[in-house]
Amino acid sequence: MISQLTGKISFQEENFIILNVNEVGYKMFVSTETFEASRNKTETLTFWTHLAVRETAMDLYGFLEKTEMDFFALLITISGIGPKTALGILNVASVDTLISAISSGDTSYLTKVSGIGAKNAQKIILELKNKISKIETTIPKNLQGEMDVIDALQALGYNPREATNALKQVDRSITDVGARIKEAIKFLGK
């Protein structure tokens, strides 16, 4: 199994990158967070990886953060959740936000993923609620309403990816929803 790769990005597209490791290009599917964090980087990067082997394909999934890879690995242990769906879940919000939502039983993030309805979202929450404590997170205890911020930005015309990426730029010490929206708009305006 390929667990980690270190190299330079030779090509990037919206949902995958090609990492050049000793003149061999590895195609890795990546989350929005990993894509944005590695965009236009020219230095050597290290990716945590998961190799998904099926009868018809061997797909490699890469993550810059171990917590993101650990959460991905937990998601694919759930019956009916494959690597593509797990990556779709990671594209909705940060790992910290998803863990917070699962801990509180909030299905709103999960139902935004294509193919996951209310019933499947409840199943994911039920199966992961006790397992997510194993993943190290940096969730501030007083950070609430992240989905409210994303919803507000979408209402202003930004797509979910833009809203999520802008919210990631906002200082975590800002906990007021209105202030977080204003800060996110500043990043979107740049």
Phi, psi and omega in degrees: 000141177270117184255335182203141177228141177235128180182194179247145180285126179257341179203145179221137172226175190308319184242007177208163174227161170245119182258122179273113179240108181051049177067019172242127181267120178257122177276123180235129171283137185228157176282167177302318181298314179293319179301310181295320181291333182258358183301130177059022176279135179251348180278169178290133181237151176247129180244136168280138186229158174227126178260118179260118182252126176232177179299323187256353183200157170235109183251138180251131179244132184239146182219137177283331182251134180296325180298323179293318178294320178298318179293318176303314180298322176294319181299318184283355174282346181278130179303129179092353178252108178266178181302320180295319178292319178299319177294323176299321178295317179294336179282346182283320183200173178291161179301318180301316180294317180296318179296318178299317180295317180294318179299324182268358179079018182278114182271355188300325179290315185292324182286351176283346180276133179301129178093355178246113177263187182298321181295313178294323178297317177297321179298316179299313180299314180300316183284332185261343187309316181273342183274334187290346179294343180283343183269128178286130178230170179238037183287119173292139183296332184263007182275111181231162171076022180298322179293327177298320179295314180297317178298319179296318179294323177293323178295333178277359175107001179274146179281164184303322180296313179298316181297314181296316180295321178294319181296327178294336180279342183287135179302130183293343180286343177276113185252342179290130184300314180300318179293323179294321178297314180300316180295319180296320178297324177300318180290324179291334180280349182284000000 
